[in-house]
Amino acid sequence: MNLSLIWVLVQFFVCAAAVSVAGYRLAVEGERIGQAWGLTGSWVGLAMLASVTSLPELLTGVSAVTLAHSPNIALGDALGSCVINLGFLVVVDFVLRDEPLYRKTSASHLLSGAFGVVMLGFVAMNILLAGTPGFSHPAVDGVGLYSPVIVLLYLVALRLVFQHERRRPSSPAEAAQPHEGAARQSSVWQSLGRFMLSALLVAAAGVWLPVAGAQLADALQWNRSFIGTLFIALTTSLPELAVTLSAIKLRALDMAVGNLLGSNLFNVVIIAIDDVAYRQGVLLAHVSPLHAVTALSAVVMTGLAMIGLFYRPQSRVLRTVGWVSIALAAVYLFNTYTVFLYGA
């Protein structure tokens, strides 16, 4: 292993550590702020925590299309993070030893899951259309018209989920919000200050991640679609994993699941933001069509999670995880292998 590769790896893992630690602090302070504003746990997970824990994906995507000139890394990071977030459901199911995940989670997450299927399917459709001979994405000043549609779908999803949460009676578990005592002792302004400091650290690491990722792809002679879909997506998803495991420890399972599904909705919005930042044309017209496989893998995985939320299976395979988790892991491995083998 030469010194240049070692230096790239050092940069990459330093960024990963910064994103993980600072991203967790972002989530904690965001949760406290949300509670001070009287928001439900599920809503905090879906909207507030999802947006702050997805900050690395946002900054990494914009940096990828502006500094690193790597649209494949940007799209691979956004869509790969969706697949990884759904893969974290397998981790949650494995950690919960007393009862299967889908027996303990609120069925209200079906609504956010359904919007995830719609938004991810819409992105996959536009990626495939870009590879169709003779097709040209309608655009205004280099921004595809699919981008405002994505943002509109996200806003509609937030509004409908918020209305649904307000109509739904709170369960006893949701009524006992975590960090409630700490929220009383720490003012909202103090939480906002810590929130901003953590955001700056995540921003700095998120800007450099795609540059280090592009260098790593060149050093290892791996395709950039694979680097974006696996390594960078996994790194920028570390805040979601940290929040998920912490929420499990605090018995806030709905907040954890809401954060994962909400992060996926926000990750799709990041594709629209990347499209605006990418000045060489319409983003989805300059990426590998194989990204459609990742988008469709996320659609299939979201559908499996929705089946689990609706059917609520209680059996476990070898007393470890449910069959839904095994199916999620299989789709994740299939997507990873396919992108590695055929990515550009």
ROKEMAR-432993 format. One record per residue (C-alpha): x negated, y, z; residue number from 1; residue in three letters. Coordinates in pm, 1 decimal. Each point is the difference from the previous one (the first is absolute). Layout:
N
R/X/Y/Z/NUM/ALA
...
This chain:
344
R/0.0/0.0/0.0/1/MET
R/-161.4/329.8/-112.5/2/ASN
R/-7.9/318.7/205.3/3/LEU
R/249.3/184.2/-221.9/4/SER
R/263.1/-269.7/54.6/5/LEU
R/-64.8/5.2/375.4/6/ILE
R/44.6/378.5/4.0/7/TRP
R/328.7/-23.9/-191.3/8/VAL
R/125.0/-268.1/242.0/9/LEU
R/-97.5/217.7/298.1/10/VAL
R/197.4/293.1/-143.2/11/GLN
R/296.2/-222.2/-70.9/12/PHE
R/18.6/-152.2/348.7/13/PHE
R/-58.9/334.7/173.9/14/VAL
R/300.3/135.8/-189.6/15/CYS
R/196.9/-309.2/98.4/16/ALA
R/-80.8/48.3/368.6/17/ALA
R/90.2/370.4/-12.3/18/ALA
R/332.5/-68.8/-173.3/19/VAL
R/87.1/-274.4/248.0/20/SER
R/-75.1/193.4/320.6/21/VAL
R/129.3/340.2/-109.4/22/ALA
R/299.8/-153.5/-174.5/23/GLY
R/104.3/-171.0/321.4/24/TYR
R/-20.8/331.3/188.8/25/ARG
R/209.9/159.7/-272.0/26/LEU
R/266.3/-263.4/50.1/27/ALA
R/1.8/31.5/379.7/28/VAL
R/31.4/379.5/-3.9/29/GLU
R/254.8/-12.3/-280.4/30/GLY
R/208.1/-242.1/203.3/31/GLU
R/-11.5/230.5/304.0/32/ARG
R/102.0/300.3/-208.3/33/ILE
R/286.3/-196.4/-151.4/34/GLY
R/126.0/-103.1/342.8/35/GLN
R/-17.2/359.6/120.3/36/ALA
R/225.8/92.4/-289.7/37/TRP
R/250.3/-271.0/97.1/38/GLY
R/-53.2/-230.9/-298.7/39/LEU
R/74.5/-373.1/20.5/40/THR
R/-279.1/-254.8/1.8/41/GLY
R/92.9/-141.2/-340.0/42/SER
R/11.9/347.6/-153.0/43/TRP
R/-335.9/91.6/152.8/44/VAL
R/-149.1/-314.0/-155.1/45/GLY
R/162.5/46.6/-340.0/46/LEU
R/-57.6/371.3/-59.0/47/ALA
R/-246.3/151.5/244.2/48/MET
R/-245.5/-282.9/66.2/49/LEU
R/21.6/-115.6/-360.6/50/ALA
R/-100.2/339.6/-132.9/51/SER
R/-292.4/49.0/238.1/52/VAL
R/-138.8/-352.2/-28.0/53/THR
R/22.9/32.4/-379.2/54/SER
R/-213.8/314.4/5.0/55/LEU
R/-314.2/-200.5/-96.1/56/PRO
R/178.1/-137.3/-307.6/57/GLU
R/106.8/351.9/-96.4/58/LEU
R/-345.8/152.6/33.2/59/LEU
R/-170.7/-300.9/-153.4/60/THR
R/229.4/8.7/-302.6/61/GLY
R/-46.4/372.2/-64.6/62/VAL
R/-375.5/-35.2/48.3/63/SER
R/-10.6/-299.0/-235.1/64/ALA
R/160.2/188.1/-290.7/65/VAL
R/-187.5/328.0/57.7/66/THR
R/-347.0/-80.5/137.8/67/LEU
R/-55.7/-362.9/-100.2/68/ALA
R/201.1/20.0/-326.1/69/HIS
R/135.0/-348.2/73.9/70/SER
R/375.4/-20.6/-60.7/71/PRO
R/-16.4/-378.0/41.2/72/ASN
R/-134.6/39.8/354.2/73/ILE
R/273.3/253.6/81.4/74/ALA
R/284.9/-218.7/-124.9/75/LEU
R/-159.4/-316.8/136.4/76/GLY
R/-28.2/160.2/343.2/77/ASP
R/363.6/113.7/8.4/78/ALA
R/149.3/-325.7/-126.7/79/LEU
R/-255.1/-220.9/174.5/80/GLY
R/83.8/169.9/330.2/81/SER
R/365.2/-93.5/-54.4/82/CYS
R/-94.4/-365.5/-42.0/83/VAL
R/-232.0/10.5/302.0/84/ILE
R/264.0/167.2/218.6/85/ASN
R/240.4/-280.4/-82.8/86/LEU
R/-278.3/-246.6/72.8/87/GLY
R/-24.9/152.4/348.0/88/PHE
R/346.9/-145.9/63.6/89/LEU
R/-170.3/-339.3/-3.6/90/VAL
R/-237.0/123.1/271.7/91/VAL
R/294.6/125.2/205.9/92/VAL
R/181.4/-332.4/-37.4/93/ASP
R/-314.0/-185.7/110.0/94/PHE
R/-60.0/224.8/303.8/95/VAL
R/360.2/-32.7/122.3/96/LEU
R/-18.9/-334.3/176.1/97/ARG
R/332.0/-0.2/185.9/98/ASP
R/239.3/47.7/-294.6/99/GLU
R/-27.1/36.2/-380.0/100/PRO
R/-35.4/354.2/-132.7/101/LEU
R/325.6/8.8/-193.4/102/TYR
R/203.6/-113.5/301.7/103/ARG
R/-112.6/304.5/200.2/104/LYS
R/1.6/273.6/-265.1/105/THR
R/299.0/221.3/-73.9/106/SER
R/180.5/-65.8/-326.4/107/ALA
R/12.1/376.8/-57.9/108/SER
R/-337.9/-31.0/-172.7/109/HIS
R/183.1/-160.1/-293.7/110/LEU
R/86.9/349.0/-127.4/111/LEU
R/-359.2/122.9/-10.8/112/SER
R/-104.6/-333.6/-150.1/113/GLY
R/258.7/38.8/-276.3/114/ALA
R/-131.5/345.6/-86.8/115/PHE
R/-349.3/-146.9/-7.1/116/GLY
R/112.7/-254.9/-259.6/117/VAL
R/157.2/275.4/-213.2/118/VAL
R/-300.5/234.3/15.4/119/MET
R/-263.8/-268.7/-55.1/120/LEU
R/202.8/-152.2/-284.0/121/GLY
R/28.5/343.1/-159.4/122/PHE
R/-378.9/43.3/12.9/123/VAL
R/-57.7/-348.4/-147.5/124/ALA
R/240.6/79.9/-282.6/125/MET
R/-189.5/319.8/-87.3/126/ASN
R/-338.6/-176.4/11.7/127/ILE
R/124.0/-263.0/-244.5/128/LEU
R/156.8/264.8/-225.6/129/LEU
R/-333.6/181.5/-17.4/130/ALA
R/-152.8/-311.8/-156.8/131/GLY
R/276.6/-35.0/-259.0/132/THR
R/-117.8/90.0/-353.3/133/PRO
R/151.7/325.7/-117.4/134/GLY
R/130.8/103.1/341.5/135/PHE
R/-105.4/331.5/150.5/136/SER
R/100.4/112.4/347.1/137/HIS
R/203.2/322.8/-9.2/138/PRO
R/-198.6/258.2/191.2/139/ALA
R/-14.6/366.1/96.3/140/VAL
R/-350.4/150.6/20.3/141/ASP
R/-152.8/-345.9/24.1/142/GLY
R/230.5/-117.9/281.0/143/VAL
R/223.7/-293.6/-83.8/144/GLY
R/372.4/48.1/49.7/145/LEU
R/0.0/-315.8/211.2/146/TYR
R/-177.3/195.1/277.4/147/SER
R/292.1/229.4/98.0/148/PRO
R/230.0/-303.6/-17.2/149/VAL
R/-223.8/-179.5/251.3/150/ILE
R/7.8/299.4/236.7/151/VAL
R/379.1/25.9/-33.7/152/LEU
R/44.3/-369.5/80.3/153/LEU
R/-217.9/42.0/310.2/154/TYR
R/199.7/297.9/125.9/155/LEU
R/327.5/-184.1/-57.9/156/VAL
R/-140.1/-301.9/186.6/157/ALA
R/-98.4/213.2/300.2/158/LEU
R/338.2/168.8/13.0/159/ARG
R/203.0/-320.6/-26.6/160/LEU
R/-215.2/-185.6/252.8/161/VAL
R/23.3/294.5/239.9/162/PHE
R/379.5/7.1/-33.0/163/GLN
R/13.6/-375.5/50.9/164/HIS
R/-217.2/23.9/312.4/165/GLU
R/223.8/269.0/148.9/166/ARG
R/309.6/-214.3/-52.1/167/ARG
R/-163.5/-315.6/134.2/168/ARG
R/25.3/-47.4/380.0/169/PRO
R/-339.4/-25.9/170.0/170/SER
R/-99.6/-330.8/152.6/171/SER
R/-136.4/-17.6/355.8/172/PRO
R/-349.9/-63.6/-138.0/173/ALA
R/15.8/311.1/-214.9/174/GLU
R/126.4/207.6/286.7/175/ALA
R/-317.4/-74.0/193.8/176/ALA
R/-243.1/194.0/-215.3/177/GLN
R/-372.4/-64.3/50.4/178/PRO
R/-223.5/278.0/129.1/179/HIS
R/304.5/165.1/156.1/180/GLU
R/-183.9/90.4/320.4/181/GLY
R/-302.8/125.5/-188.1/182/ALA
R/221.9/212.7/-220.6/183/ALA
R/129.3/183.1/309.4/184/ARG
R/-351.8/65.9/128.4/185/GLN
R/-145.4/113.4/-330.8/186/SER
R/156.6/300.5/-167.5/187/SER
R/101.1/-6.1/-363.4/188/VAL
R/-261.1/266.0/-75.1/189/TRP
R/-278.0/-213.8/143.8/190/GLN
R/119.3/-293.4/-207.8/191/SER
R/7.5/221.7/-308.4/192/LEU
R/-359.7/107.5/66.7/193/GLY
R/-122.9/-357.8/33.1/194/ARG
R/205.5/-89.2/-305.4/195/PHE
R/-175.2/264.7/-212.1/196/MET
R/-348.8/-97.6/118.7/197/LEU
R/63.6/-363.8/-85.1/198/SER
R/142.3/102.6/-336.8/199/ALA
R/-321.9/186.7/-85.2/200/LEU
R/-209.2/-309.4/71.0/201/LEU
R/228.3/-221.2/-206.7/202/VAL
R/-11.1/259.1/-279.8/203/ALA
R/-381.2/3.6/-8.3/204/ALA
R/-20.9/-379.0/-11.4/205/ALA
R/283.5/-25.3/-251.9/206/GLY
R/-169.5/238.2/-243.4/207/VAL
R/-322.6/-202.8/-4.4/208/TRP
R/154.8/-348.0/-14.6/209/LEU
R/64.2/-11.8/-377.1/210/PRO
R/-350.3/127.1/-77.6/211/VAL
R/-154.6/-273.3/216.3/212/ALA
R/244.3/-249.2/-149.2/213/GLY
R/-96.6/88.6/-356.9/214/ALA
R/-369.7/-34.7/89.0/215/GLN
R/70.9/-333.7/167.3/216/LEU
R/186.0/-124.1/-307.5/217/ALA
R/-293.3/92.5/-222.9/218/ASP
R/-259.0/-153.2/236.9/219/ALA
R/188.3/-330.6/28.1/220/LEU
R/110.6/10.9/-365.4/221/GLN
R/361.2/-44.0/107.5/222/TRP
R/287.1/164.6/-182.1/223/ASN
R/134.8/320.6/149.8/224/ARG
R/359.7/-121.5/-2.5/225/SER
R/-104.0/-276.0/240.5/226/PHE
R/-203.3/238.2/218.5/227/ILE
R/294.9/238.2/24.9/228/GLY
R/259.7/-271.7/53.0/229/THR
R/-191.0/-195.8/264.6/230/LEU
R/-287.9/177.1/174.6/231/PHE
R/110.3/363.5/-4.7/232/ILE
R/365.6/-89.8/51.2/233/ALA
R/-93.3/-214.3/300.2/234/LEU
R/-214.2/277.6/147.0/235/THR
R/263.2/271.1/-40.2/236/THR
R/258.9/-238.4/147.8/237/SER
R/-195.6/-43.2/325.5/238/LEU
R/207.6/270.1/176.9/239/PRO
R/316.7/-195.5/-80.3/240/GLU
R/-156.1/-314.7/145.5/241/LEU
R/-113.3/183.0/314.7/242/ALA
R/345.1/150.4/50.5/243/VAL
R/170.8/-332.2/-68.1/244/THR
R/-204.6/-192.1/256.1/245/LEU
R/39.2/278.8/257.2/246/SER
R/375.3/9.5/-54.1/247/ALA
R/22.4/-373.3/56.3/248/ILE
R/-188.1/39.0/327.0/249/LYS
R/240.6/276.5/101.4/250/LEU
R/304.2/-211.2/-100.0/251/ARG
R/96.3/249.3/-270.9/252/ALA
R/43.3/-249.5/-281.7/253/LEU
R/250.2/203.8/-201.1/254/ASP
R/-239.3/293.6/1.7/255/MET
R/-275.8/-223.8/-135.3/256/ALA
R/213.0/-145.9/-280.3/257/VAL
R/143.5/342.8/-80.6/258/GLY
R/-353.4/136.0/-29.8/259/ASN
R/-105.6/-272.6/-244.2/260/LEU
R/306.8/29.9/-224.3/261/LEU
R/-0.7/379.8/23.3/262/GLY
R/-368.7/11.3/-92.3/263/SER
R/82.4/-189.2/-317.1/264/ASN
R/260.0/259.6/-97.2/265/LEU
R/-250.7/277.7/62.3/266/PHE
R/-270.6/-187.3/-192.5/267/ASN
R/220.7/8.1/-308.5/268/VAL
R/39.4/377.3/44.9/269/VAL
R/-381.0/21.3/9.6/270/ILE
R/-1.4/-133.0/-358.2/271/ILE
R/205.0/306.2/-101.8/272/ALA
R/-241.6/230.5/186.7/273/ILE
R/-297.0/-170.4/-169.0/274/ASP
R/170.8/57.4/-334.6/275/ASP
R/14.5/373.5/68.9/276/VAL
R/-367.2/7.2/107.2/277/ALA
R/-113.6/-200.6/-305.1/278/TYR
R/-62.9/257.1/-275.1/279/ARG
R/-105.0/-237.8/-281.2/280/GLN
R/360.9/-83.5/-80.7/281/GLY
R/276.2/-219.5/137.2/282/VAL
R/-149.3/-219.4/273.3/283/LEU
R/184.0/-322.5/-81.6/284/LEU
R/-110.9/26.7/-363.7/285/ALA
R/-367.7/-16.8/103.6/286/HIS
R/-0.3/-305.0/227.4/287/VAL
R/-21.6/-374.0/-47.2/288/SER
R/340.7/-159.9/-73.1/289/PRO
R/-97.8/-268.3/251.8/290/LEU
R/104.4/239.5/276.5/291/HIS
R/355.7/-98.8/-90.8/292/ALA
R/-79.9/-340.9/150.3/293/VAL
R/-85.3/166.4/331.8/294/THR
R/318.1/209.6/-11.1/295/ALA
R/211.8/-304.9/-77.1/296/LEU
R/-180.6/-200.3/269.4/297/SER
R/104.2/271.1/246.6/298/ALA
R/356.4/-25.7/-131.5/299/VAL
R/4.2/-377.5/52.4/300/VAL
R/-152.6/33.1/348.0/301/MET
R/252.0/268.2/98.0/302/THR
R/278.4/-226.4/-124.3/303/GLY
R/-133.9/-285.4/214.9/304/LEU
R/-8.6/227.6/304.5/305/ALA
R/360.0/104.1/-70.0/306/MET
R/102.6/-366.6/-19.9/307/ILE
R/-159.2/-51.4/339.9/308/GLY
R/177.8/304.2/145.7/309/LEU
R/335.0/-120.3/-134.2/310/PHE
R/-27.3/-376.3/53.6/311/TYR
R/-201.9/22.5/326.4/312/ARG
R/-170.7/-342.6/-15.3/313/PRO
R/-105.2/-135.7/337.4/314/GLN
R/-214.8/-297.1/-100.9/315/SER
R/-380.1/19.3/-13.8/316/ARG
R/-247.0/-200.9/-205.2/317/VAL
R/-238.7/-181.5/235.4/318/LEU
R/121.3/236.3/274.1/319/ARG
R/-195.3/289.3/-149.7/320/THR
R/196.7/206.1/-254.2/321/VAL
R/330.5/-24.3/-183.1/322/GLY
R/45.0/-106.5/-360.3/323/TRP
R/56.8/362.2/-102.0/324/VAL
R/-349.8/86.7/124.0/325/SER
R/-150.6/-291.9/-191.4/326/ILE
R/170.3/123.4/-317.1/327/ALA
R/-124.4/354.6/64.4/328/LEU
R/-357.0/-125.8/42.1/329/ALA
R/25.5/-206.1/-320.3/330/ALA
R/113.1/299.1/-207.4/331/VAL
R/-274.4/215.9/152.8/332/TYR
R/-270.0/-254.7/-88.8/333/LEU
R/141.2/-39.7/-350.6/334/PHE
R/-13.0/375.8/-57.6/335/ASN
R/-355.0/30.0/135.4/336/THR
R/-127.1/-285.1/-217.0/337/TYR
R/174.1/132.1/-311.7/338/THR
R/-133.0/355.1/35.4/339/VAL
R/-352.7/-126.8/72.5/340/PHE
R/4.2/-231.5/-300.5/341/LEU
R/163.0/223.0/-260.5/342/TYR
R/-32.2/357.0/130.8/343/GLY
R/-175.9/276.9/-189.5/344/ALA
